[in-house]
């Protein structure tokens, strides 16, 4: 799933490959998908986009935001994006295909669920998108200790677990259940640990880990559980994930555990992230 590191990497790759290119053709909703979400009628996307020029791509939390003149193409966290060269066969199934001058193309396909939105600039009023645009990225200077402490001091936050703090209510847009696993591991905090039991050291460790872990994931081209625009897995080796469950912890040698928690999975080392600590 696309989270902050992948959104940044994908936006950079889009800028490196199709920036300035004109859109020649658009095919939307060719393969019906029950959980593919569109803005308006996807049949209108061809008219909206054909002839437009790609001005740039950027990450907005976990979204990839592409501007094409006065139109925005927005991709959410459940989308697989792939670049196709001029001679490459197009995938038979996709929810959006954008073809450019020179016959290069980008396809978007939905995994379990995901949003593919196309709209005139300023037209989209999705609250999650607007929230992600408003709040500072955790890798920016604006996400400082004062801002971080303001998140922790909100009413009711003390009752939350560490996972709920990071992954619910869009407190940090784009930081989800994937990236939080290594953030908590590096901070030595158990995913179920209550914020009310955080020590000052826990608070500081978590703040530093949010920044350093995300920056490392970005520098290494995303996580090794997710693919980039070219179909390659990221080079960042996750420490606690589906790739390491039931394997030895690199730090202490204990076995990495997987549990169901808060509607998803958590991965952790029971020694390095002792719930009692």
N, C-alpha and C positions, 0 to 999 in steps of 0.2 A: 504494500500500500504506500502511496505517496505521502511522505511527511516532509518536514522542513529540509533535510539534506537532499532528498531526491528532487523536490521542487526546485531547489537552487541549481542542482546539477542539470536537470532537464531544461530549465530556462536558458542556462548558459549554452547548452548544446544546440538548442533551437536557434539562438542568436548566431552561433558559429556556422550554421548550415543553411538556413533559409531567410536570414535577415535581408531585406531588400528585394526579395523575390515576389513576383506577381502570381496571384492565385488564378489558375486556369479552369479548374473544375472542382466541384464539391459533391460528394455523395453522403447523405445523412440517413441514418436509421435503415440501412440496407438489411442488416440482420436484426430482427426484432429481439428485444431483451426486456424482460419484465421489470428489471431494476435499473434500466438506463434512463436517467432523468435529463430532460431537455428544457430549454426555455422557449416557450411558445411552440410553434409547429416546426419540427426539424426540416420539413419540406421547404421551408423558407430560407434555410441556411445557404443554399446554392445561390439564390438571388442576392442575399446579403453580402456574400463573400467573394463571388467571382469578379475578377478584375481588380480586387484590392491588393495592396502591397504590404508585406509584413514590415512593420515599423520596429518591432522588438518584442521580447518576451521577458517576463519577470516572475519572481515567486512572491506570492501573497499568502503567508502562512504555509499551508499545505496545498495551495492552489497554484497552477501554472496559468498565468495571465498573458495572453498574446494579443497585441494590438495590430490591426490591419486597417490603416486609415481611420475611419470613424467607427469601426466595428471591433468588438472584443470577442475572442474565443477563449473560454475558460474551462479548464479541466480540473476535476476534483480528485480525491484520493484513491478512488477505486479504478482508475483508468490506466491501461497499458498504452503507452505511446511508442511508436516505432517509425524510424526514418527509412524510406525505401529509395534506392538509387534509381536512375533512369531506366536501367535494364532489368531491374528486379521485379519479379512477379508480385502483384498485389495480393494481400491475404484474401481468401474467399469470404471470410466473415469479419465484419467490423461494424462499429456504430457511427463512425465518421471517417471519411477519407478526403484529405485535402491535397489536390494535385497542383504543382507549381510549374511555371515556365521551365523548360529543360527536362520535363517529365519526372522530376523528383517528387516524392509524396510523403506525407505523414498520415499514418493510420492511428485511430484511437479505438480501443476495444475495452469493454467493461469486464471486470473480473466477476466479483459477486454482485456489486452494485457500484454506481458511480455517476457523476454529473458531467454532461457535455453541454455547455451553455454558449449560445451565440447571440449577441445583442448589440444594439447601438450603444456607444459609450455613454455611461450615466443612467442607463435604462434599467439595469438589474438591481433589484432591491433585496436580494437574499441576505438575511441578517447575519448569517455565518461569514459570508464573504465581506460584508461591510465591517464586521467586527475584526476580521483578520487584517483589513486595510487600515483600521484605526489603531490597533495595538502594536507596540514595538516588537520587532523580531528579537528573540533572545540572544542572537549573536551581534546585535547592534549596541552602540554605546548608550542608547536610551534605556536599554534593559539593564539598569544599574542596580546596586544594592537597595537604593531607596524604592525603586519600582518593584523589585522582588519582595521587599518587606511589606509593601502595600497590598500585594496579593495574599501574603500570609496573614495579614491583620484584618482581612474582610470577615464580617460576622459569619459564623458557622464553619469556617475553614478548619478550625481546630478539631472538629469532629471527624474530619475526613482522614482516609488513609493516604499514604504517599502516592499510590497509583491514582486515586480519585483526585488528589490535588493537581496532578500533572495532566490527566487525560480527560477530565470532565469539565463541562460548563465553558469550554473555550477560554480558559484562563490564559493559556499560552497557545494561540492558534497555530496549528501545524505540528505541535508536539503531541504525538499519540501513543498508542499502546506498543508500537514497535520501538521507537527511539527511547521511550522512558525506561525500558528494561536495562540498557547499559548505563543510562544516566544514574539510575538508582544503585546499580552494581558498583560503579566507580565512586559513588558517594557513601557506599557501605550501609545503605538503608534498605530494609526489607520493604517490599511493595505494600504489605498490610500494616506497616507501622503507622500509628496515628500521629497526625501533626501535633496534637496536644502533648505528645511525649517527646517531641524533637528537642534535643539539646541545642545550645548555641553552636556547638561544633557541627551538629547535623544540619542546621540552617545554612551555615557557611559552606559546608561540604556540598550540599545540594545546589546552592547557587553557582559555585565554581564548576561543578560537574555538568550542569545544564549548558553552560557556555563552552567548556573545553570539549565535552563529548560531541556536541553538535558540530563544533568547528572541525574536529578530527574526522567525523563522518563526511563532512563536505569536502575537506581537503583530499580525502581518499576516494572521491567519486561516488559516495553513497554506500549504503550497507550491502553486505554480501548476500542478503536475503531478497534484494530488489534489483530490477534491471533498469538500465538507462535507455536512452533514445536509440542506441544501436543494438539493443538486446543483450548487453553485457551486464553481468552482476557487478555491483560496486566492489571496491578493493578494501573497504573497511571490514575487518573481521569482527563480527559480533561476538561478545563475550557470553551473553546469556540470551539465547534465542532458540528457534526450532533447529538451528544448525548445531547447537552445542548441548541440547538437552540429553541427559543420561551420559554425558561425557565428563571428564575431570575438569574442575575449575583450574584455570591457568595460574591462579594465585596460590591456592591452598591445597589443591588436589582432591577436594571433595566433589561429589557428583552434583551436576546442575539439575535442578528440579523444575518440573512444569506442573502448574495447578490451574484449575478453572477459578476465576475470580472476577467479579464485577462485569459479567457478560463477556468475558474474553479470557485469554490465558496470561499467566505471569510466569516468568522464568527467573530463577534466582539461585544463589549459592547459600545453602543453609548455614554455612560456617561464616563466610565473609559478610553475610547480610542477616545475622542472627536477629530474630524478631525481638529478643529481649534486650538488645543493645539500643 
